[in-house]
């Protein structure tokens, strides 16, 4: 096996997709058989520094071609993996550290979000690996939420700083994941204990139907950079983000209070559609999209960068791992 030089500049090439675009930093090997896992372990401090600056790094051209390669990578670099507790979308757990990406129909777009921003403990890092690229579409758009925060009207920011935001979820009505899968238990009293510990109100409508309510800050402070971040699921689950046909169907079937997910101001008052539109505009302005190549590994600081998924055609297989828990301060 060839000895790998220790000089970072000799080991890898660094570039961006375009001039003036900081996100993502693209790192490619200068040697065809270079081992990404070993390089990351050797250069972890340098990688961490780059990640805090740009928010996301795309490792391209390394030998991460199969599922087992990604497993070996995250086993080596993710010492504190996280489970998908309080998750909201269907995905398959492949191992203790690796999941499939969200298993929504290929025709549906997944809006930008920071993973588990509504939970009291969320992952600081998230890794994606493209095993099989779609024939068309299927990109993972990303956006620096430092920039999103700066683009949103200050009056909106100030309102959410004052009120926070509220998430209401309904389980057991035939849409979304069952509460048993979300909370990883079949026992109601364990859900109640978890809710009490994590500031989640519970209303048991019957044995299998549950409504939960939780109020969270809309703004987070990054533990390392101390920057203010737009860190929430406010737009993601606001009813205006539903397709008009689905919004009407859900209202007719369940009423406004019975939607699978709803977001409000932290005091429970409705968030105006025009406010959501303003926030969506900020996300759009900050969004960067690139085409996956098979073997790509995308490493994101989950607090600095939001991610989503574009609709696609053909087979697509992107794996996900998340770790390094961050705990909400004061809760």
C-alpha positions as CSV (number, residue, x, y, z in Angstrom):
1,X,0.0,0.0,0.0
2,X,1.3,3.4,-0.9
3,X,2.3,5.7,1.9
4,X,0.0,8.8,2.0
5,X,1.8,12.1,2.2
6,X,0.8,14.2,5.3
7,X,0.6,17.5,3.4
8,X,-3.1,18.3,3.0
9,X,-2.4,20.1,-0.3
10,X,-0.7,17.0,-1.7
11,X,-3.4,14.6,-0.6
12,X,-6.5,16.4,-1.9
13,X,-7.7,19.0,-4.2
14,X,-10.1,21.7,-2.9
15,X,-12.6,23.6,-5.1
16,X,-16.1,25.1,-5.3
17,X,-18.9,24.6,-7.8
18,X,-18.6,28.3,-8.7
19,X,-16.7,31.4,-7.7
20,X,-18.0,33.2,-4.6
21,X,-20.0,30.1,-3.5
22,X,-18.7,28.9,-0.2
23,X,-21.0,25.9,0.2
24,X,-20.1,23.1,-0.2
25,X,-16.4,22.8,-0.1
26,X,-15.5,20.0,-2.6
27,X,-12.6,17.8,-1.6
28,X,-11.2,15.3,-4.1
29,X,-8.3,12.8,-3.8
30,X,-5.1,13.3,-5.7
31,X,-4.4,9.5,-5.5
32,X,-6.9,7.0,-7.1
33,X,-7.0,4.5,-4.2
34,X,-6.9,7.0,-1.4
35,X,-8.9,5.8,1.7
36,X,-11.4,8.5,2.8
37,X,-11.8,7.0,6.3
38,X,-8.1,7.0,7.0
39,X,-7.7,10.5,5.6
40,X,-10.5,11.9,7.7
41,X,-9.1,10.3,10.9
42,X,-5.7,11.9,10.2
43,X,-7.1,15.3,9.3
44,X,-10.1,15.6,11.6
45,X,-9.1,19.0,13.1
46,X,-8.6,20.6,9.7
47,X,-11.9,19.2,8.5
48,X,-13.7,20.5,11.5
49,X,-12.3,23.9,10.9
50,X,-13.4,23.9,7.3
51,X,-16.8,22.6,8.2
52,X,-17.5,25.5,10.7
53,X,-16.5,28.0,8.0
54,X,-18.5,26.7,5.1
55,X,-21.1,24.4,6.7
56,X,-20.8,21.5,4.3
57,X,-18.1,19.4,2.6
58,X,-18.6,17.2,-0.4
59,X,-16.1,14.4,-0.6
60,X,-16.1,13.3,-4.3
61,X,-14.0,10.7,-6.1
62,X,-13.1,8.5,-3.1
63,X,-13.7,4.8,-3.0
64,X,-17.1,4.9,-1.3
65,X,-19.1,2.9,-3.8
66,X,-21.0,0.4,-1.7
67,X,-23.2,0.4,1.4
68,X,-20.5,-1.4,3.3
69,X,-18.0,1.4,2.5
70,X,-20.3,4.0,4.0
71,X,-20.8,1.8,7.1
72,X,-17.1,1.5,7.6
73,X,-16.7,5.3,7.2
74,X,-19.3,6.3,9.8
75,X,-18.2,3.6,12.2
76,X,-14.8,5.2,12.2
77,X,-15.8,8.9,12.3
78,X,-19.1,8.9,14.2
79,X,-18.4,8.1,17.8
80,X,-21.8,9.3,19.1
81,X,-24.5,8.1,16.7
82,X,-28.1,9.1,17.2
83,X,-31.4,7.3,16.7
84,X,-34.3,8.8,14.8
85,X,-36.4,9.4,17.9
86,X,-39.4,11.8,17.4
87,X,-38.8,11.3,13.7
88,X,-41.5,12.3,11.3
89,X,-40.8,10.6,8.0
90,X,-40.5,7.0,6.9
91,X,-37.0,5.6,6.6
92,X,-35.4,2.2,7.1
93,X,-32.8,1.5,9.8
94,X,-30.0,-0.4,8.2
95,X,-27.7,-0.5,11.2
96,X,-27.2,1.3,14.5
97,X,-25.6,4.2,12.6
98,X,-27.1,4.1,9.1
99,X,-30.6,4.8,7.7
100,X,-32.0,5.2,4.3
101,X,-32.9,8.7,3.3
102,X,-36.6,9.7,3.7
103,X,-38.8,7.2,1.8
104,X,-41.3,9.6,0.3
105,X,-42.7,9.0,-3.1
106,X,-40.3,10.0,-5.9
107,X,-42.7,12.6,-7.2
108,X,-42.7,14.6,-3.9
109,X,-40.3,17.4,-3.0
110,X,-39.0,17.4,0.5
111,X,-38.6,21.0,1.7
112,X,-35.4,22.4,3.3
113,X,-35.1,21.6,7.0
114,X,-32.5,21.0,9.7
115,X,-32.7,17.5,11.0
116,X,-34.7,17.1,14.3
117,X,-34.7,20.9,15.0
118,X,-37.9,20.4,17.1
119,X,-36.3,17.9,19.4
120,X,-34.5,18.8,22.6
121,X,-31.5,16.8,21.5
122,X,-30.5,16.9,17.8
123,X,-27.5,15.8,15.7
124,X,-24.7,18.3,15.2
125,X,-23.6,16.4,12.1
126,X,-25.3,14.5,9.3
127,X,-23.7,12.5,6.5
128,X,-25.2,11.5,3.2
129,X,-23.8,8.9,0.8
130,X,-25.0,8.5,-2.8
131,X,-24.9,4.8,-3.6
132,X,-27.2,5.0,-6.7
133,X,-28.1,8.3,-8.4
134,X,-31.5,8.9,-9.9
135,X,-31.9,9.0,-13.7
136,X,-33.3,12.5,-13.4
137,X,-33.6,14.9,-10.4
138,X,-33.2,13.6,-6.8
139,X,-30.7,16.3,-5.8
140,X,-30.2,17.2,-2.2
141,X,-30.5,21.0,-2.1
142,X,-28.8,22.7,0.8
143,X,-28.9,26.2,2.4
144,X,-26.7,27.9,4.9
145,X,-29.2,29.0,7.7
146,X,-26.9,31.8,8.8
147,X,-27.7,33.4,5.5
148,X,-31.4,32.5,5.8
149,X,-31.5,34.2,9.2
150,X,-30.0,37.4,7.6
151,X,-32.4,37.4,4.7
152,X,-35.6,37.1,6.7
153,X,-37.3,40.4,7.6
154,X,-36.1,41.6,11.0
155,X,-39.7,42.1,12.2
156,X,-40.4,38.4,11.5
157,X,-37.2,37.4,13.3
158,X,-38.1,39.6,16.3
159,X,-41.7,38.1,16.5
160,X,-40.3,34.6,16.6
161,X,-37.6,35.5,19.1
162,X,-40.4,36.8,21.4
163,X,-43.0,34.0,20.8
164,X,-41.0,31.0,19.6
165,X,-43.0,28.4,17.5
166,X,-45.4,25.6,18.3
167,X,-45.5,22.2,16.7
168,X,-48.8,20.2,16.9
169,X,-48.8,16.6,15.8
170,X,-51.6,14.1,15.5
171,X,-50.9,10.4,15.5
172,X,-53.2,7.5,14.6
173,X,-55.5,9.0,12.1
174,X,-54.1,7.2,9.1
175,X,-51.5,9.6,8.0
176,X,-47.8,9.9,9.1
177,X,-45.9,7.5,11.4
178,X,-47.7,5.8,14.3
179,X,-46.7,7.1,17.8
180,X,-45.2,3.7,18.6
181,X,-42.6,4.1,15.9
182,X,-41.9,7.8,16.6
183,X,-41.3,7.3,20.3
184,X,-39.8,3.8,20.0
185,X,-42.2,2.2,22.5
186,X,-45.7,0.6,22.6
187,X,-46.4,1.8,26.1
188,X,-48.4,5.0,26.7
189,X,-46.8,5.7,30.1
190,X,-43.3,5.7,28.5
191,X,-44.5,8.3,26.0
192,X,-45.9,10.4,28.8
193,X,-42.7,10.2,30.7
194,X,-40.7,11.1,27.7
195,X,-43.1,14.0,27.0
196,X,-42.8,15.3,30.5
197,X,-39.1,15.2,30.4
198,X,-38.9,17.0,27.0
199,X,-41.6,19.6,27.3
200,X,-44.2,17.8,25.1
201,X,-47.9,18.0,26.1
202,X,-49.9,14.9,25.3
203,X,-53.6,14.4,24.7
204,X,-54.6,10.8,24.3
205,X,-57.8,10.8,22.2
206,X,-58.0,7.0,22.5
207,X,-55.6,4.1,22.8
208,X,-54.1,4.6,19.4
209,X,-54.8,8.3,18.7
210,X,-52.5,11.0,20.2
211,X,-52.0,14.7,19.9
212,X,-48.8,16.3,21.0
213,X,-47.8,19.9,21.4
214,X,-44.4,21.4,21.9
215,X,-43.1,25.0,21.9
216,X,-39.5,25.6,20.8
217,X,-37.3,28.6,20.0
218,X,-37.1,29.5,16.4
219,X,-33.5,30.8,16.7
220,X,-30.5,28.7,17.8
221,X,-27.0,29.8,18.7
222,X,-24.3,27.6,17.3
223,X,-22.3,26.1,20.2
224,X,-18.9,26.6,18.5
225,X,-19.3,29.7,16.3
226,X,-21.9,31.5,18.5
227,X,-23.7,32.6,15.4
228,X,-27.5,33.1,15.3
229,X,-29.2,30.5,13.1
230,X,-32.7,30.0,11.7
231,X,-33.2,26.6,13.2
232,X,-36.7,25.2,13.1
233,X,-39.4,23.4,11.1
234,X,-41.8,26.3,10.9
235,X,-42.2,26.4,7.1
236,X,-41.7,22.6,6.7
237,X,-44.9,21.8,8.6
238,X,-47.0,24.9,8.1
239,X,-50.3,24.0,6.4
240,X,-49.6,26.4,3.6
241,X,-46.7,24.2,2.5
242,X,-49.3,21.4,1.7
243,X,-50.4,21.1,-1.9
244,X,-53.8,22.9,-2.1
245,X,-55.6,19.7,-2.9
246,X,-54.1,17.9,0.1
247,X,-54.7,21.0,2.4
248,X,-58.4,21.0,1.4
249,X,-58.7,17.2,1.9
250,X,-57.1,17.3,5.3
251,X,-59.3,20.2,6.4
252,X,-62.5,18.4,5.3
253,X,-61.5,15.1,6.8
254,X,-59.9,16.1,10.1
255,X,-60.5,19.8,10.6
256,X,-57.8,22.3,11.0
257,X,-56.8,20.9,14.5
258,X,-56.5,17.4,13.1
259,X,-53.7,17.9,10.5
260,X,-50.9,15.4,10.9
261,X,-48.5,18.4,11.5
262,X,-49.2,22.0,12.1
263,X,-47.1,25.0,13.1
264,X,-48.1,28.1,15.0
265,X,-46.5,31.0,16.9
266,X,-45.4,29.8,20.3
267,X,-48.5,31.3,21.9
268,X,-50.7,29.2,19.6
269,X,-51.9,31.9,17.3
270,X,-51.8,31.2,13.5
271,X,-48.7,32.1,11.4
272,X,-49.8,34.2,8.5
273,X,-49.3,32.7,5.0
274,X,-47.5,35.9,4.0
275,X,-44.9,35.3,6.8
276,X,-44.4,31.8,5.6
277,X,-43.9,33.1,2.0
278,X,-41.3,35.5,3.2
279,X,-39.4,32.8,5.0
280,X,-39.6,30.5,1.9
281,X,-38.2,33.3,-0.2
282,X,-35.2,33.5,2.1
283,X,-34.6,29.7,1.8
284,X,-34.9,30.0,-2.0
285,X,-32.3,32.8,-2.1
286,X,-29.9,30.7,0.0
287,X,-30.4,27.4,-1.7
288,X,-27.6,25.6,-3.6
289,X,-28.3,22.5,-5.7
290,X,-25.8,20.2,-7.3
291,X,-26.1,16.9,-9.1
292,X,-25.1,13.8,-7.1
293,X,-22.4,11.5,-8.4
294,X,-22.3,7.9,-7.2
295,X,-19.8,7.6,-4.3
296,X,-20.3,11.2,-3.1
297,X,-20.3,11.7,0.6
298,X,-21.8,15.0,1.9
299,X,-21.0,16.0,5.4
300,X,-23.1,18.8,6.9
301,X,-23.0,20.7,10.1
302,X,-26.8,20.1,10.8
303,X,-27.1,23.4,12.7
304,X,-25.5,25.5,10.0
305,X,-27.0,23.9,6.9
306,X,-30.5,22.8,6.0
307,X,-31.2,20.1,3.4
308,X,-34.1,18.8,1.3
309,X,-34.8,16.5,-1.7
310,X,-35.9,17.2,-5.2
311,X,-38.4,14.9,-7.0
312,X,-36.7,12.2,-9.1
313,X,-37.2,9.6,-11.8
314,X,-35.6,6.1,-11.7
315,X,-33.9,4.3,-8.8
316,X,-32.2,6.4,-6.1
317,X,-30.3,5.2,-3.1
318,X,-28.9,7.8,-0.6
319,X,-27.9,6.6,2.8
320,X,-27.9,8.8,5.9
321,X,-26.1,8.8,9.3
322,X,-26.4,11.4,12.1
323,X,-24.5,11.9,15.3
324,X,-22.8,14.2,17.9
325,X,-25.8,15.1,19.9
326,X,-26.4,18.8,20.9
327,X,-28.7,19.5,23.8
328,X,-31.0,22.4,23.9
329,X,-29.9,24.8,26.6
330,X,-32.2,25.5,29.5
331,X,-34.5,22.5,28.8
